[in-house]
Amino acid sequence: MIVMPVKEGENIEKALKKFKRKYERTGVLKELRQRQAFTKPSVTGRKAKLHAIYVENMRRTEEE
């Protein structure tokens, strides 16, 4: 549960914007979208492998 302390006299628009930002960072919507459709374990593994290759290439170019 997200708790947003609102200061006395704080603009409600600003408080709502803070809440939305905090809610987005928790990753609830991202997880919900992932759970809506089933992905095969082979596809998940392939995506993880491609991501690992991408990260490794980025680190190598960063070192040069």
SULDA-V373655 format. One record per residue. RES is the residue in one small letter. PSI is psi in whole degrees, 0 to 359 (999 if undefined). D_FIRST is the distance of its C-alpha to the first C-alpha in Angstrom with 1 decimal. Layout:
# SULDA-V373655
res | psi | d_first
RES | PSI | D_FIRST
RES | PSI | D_FIRST
This chain:
# SULDA-V373655
res | psi | d_first
m | 135 | 0.0
i | 129 | 3.8
v | 125 | 6.4
m | 104 | 9.8
p | 128 | 12.8
v | 127 | 15.7
k | 158 | 19.1
e | 124 | 22.0
g | 8 | 23.9
e | 141 | 21.6
n | 134 | 22.2
i | 328 | 19.6
e | 318 | 20.5
k | 318 | 19.7
a | 321 | 16.3
l | 321 | 15.5
k | 319 | 16.9
k | 317 | 14.8
f | 314 | 11.6
k | 318 | 13.2
r | 316 | 14.3
k | 320 | 11.1
y | 319 | 9.6
e | 323 | 13.0
r | 336 | 13.0
t | 337 | 10.2
g | 18 | 12.7
v | 313 | 11.0
l | 320 | 14.0
k | 316 | 16.4
e | 321 | 15.6
l | 316 | 15.7
r | 324 | 19.1
q | 324 | 20.3
r | 343 | 19.7
q | 330 | 21.6
a | 137 | 24.9
f | 134 | 26.4
t | 134 | 27.9
k | 149 | 30.6
p | 327 | 30.4
s | 323 | 33.5
v | 319 | 32.0
t | 316 | 28.9
g | 320 | 31.3
r | 317 | 33.5
k | 319 | 30.7
a | 320 | 29.7
k | 316 | 33.4
l | 322 | 34.0
h | 319 | 31.1
a | 320 | 32.5
i | 317 | 35.9
y | 314 | 34.6
v | 318 | 32.9
e | 318 | 36.1
n | 322 | 38.3
m | 319 | 36.3
r | 322 | 36.6
r | 318 | 40.4
t | 331 | 41.0
e | 326 | 39.1
e | 330 | 41.5
e | 999 | 44.6
